[in-house]
Amino acid sequence: MQHIVLSIITMGIVWYAWVNFKKLGRLKAADIDLTDEERQRQQMTYIMRIVACLLSLAILPFLFTVLTDL
């Protein structure tokens, strides 16, 4: 049962990272009216979300093990 819960949480995090990755790739074509500074700020927002997802994927097994072994 624990593995099923962990896999569902992992799939959600991977899906959220993938959505942000797609938005990052389409940013230049989708938002032509943005200035360079606004576009760079939007890119950094997407990148930080992706990095947060990757960090949470790295930490998730450890946290899940600690929380379930109490």
C-alpha positions as semicolon CSV with decimal commas, in nm:
position;residue;x (nm);y (nm);z (nm)
1;M;0,000;0,000;0,000
2;Q;0,284;0,240;0,080
3;H;0,438;0,191;-0,263
4;I;0,110;0,275;-0,432
5;V;0,078;0,602;-0,240
6;L;0,440;0,690;-0,313
7;S;0,395;0,617;-0,684
8;I;0,081;0,833;-0,706
9;I;0,260;1,125;-0,538
10;T;0,560;1,074;-0,766
11;M;0,342;1,071;-1,078
12;G;0,180;1,398;-0,968
13;I;0,516;1,566;-0,916
14;V;0,650;1,440;-1,251
15;W;0,334;1,558;-1,428
16;Y;0,365;1,907;-1,272
17;A;0,733;1,927;-1,375
18;W;0,645;1,816;-1,730
19;V;0,372;2,081;-1,760
20;N;0,617;2,350;-1,651
21;F;0,881;2,215;-1,890
22;K;0,636;2,240;-2,181
23;K;0,538;2,594;-2,079
24;L;0,906;2,689;-2,065
25;G;0,960;2,557;-2,417
26;R;0,659;2,740;-2,559
27;L;0,717;3,069;-2,376
28;K;0,883;3,255;-2,662
29;A;0,621;3,161;-2,919
30;A;0,322;3,200;-2,688
31;D;0,405;3,537;-2,532
32;I;0,538;3,760;-2,807
33;D;0,415;4,078;-2,638
34;L;0,633;4,028;-2,327
35;T;0,945;4,236;-2,280
36;D;1,279;4,062;-2,242
37;E;1,278;4,121;-1,866
38;E;0,928;3,981;-1,822
39;R;1,013;3,680;-2,037
40;Q;1,329;3,614;-1,836
41;R;1,133;3,641;-1,511
42;Q;0,874;3,396;-1,643
43;Q;1,149;3,157;-1,753
44;M;1,306;3,169;-1,406
45;T;0,966;3,096;-1,251
46;Y;0,927;2,783;-1,463
47;I;1,286;2,675;-1,401
48;M;1,253;2,715;-1,025
49;R;0,932;2,508;-1,030
50;I;1,111;2,233;-1,222
51;V;1,407;2,241;-0,982
52;A;1,168;2,224;-0,686
53;C;1,002;1,919;-0,841
54;L;1,338;1,749;-0,895
55;L;1,445;1,821;-0,537
56;S;1,118;1,692;-0,400
57;L;1,158;1,374;-0,608
58;A;1,503;1,326;-0,458
59;I;1,383;1,383;-0,101
60;L;1,049;1,204;-0,125
61;P;1,166;0,843;-0,071
62;F;1,364;0,942;0,238
63;L;1,075;1,140;0,386
64;F;0,827;0,868;0,306
65;T;1,048;0,607;0,475
66;V;1,091;0,821;0,785
67;L;0,720;0,898;0,812
68;T;0,601;0,540;0,761
69;D;0,851;0,382;1,001
70;L;0,726;0,570;1,306
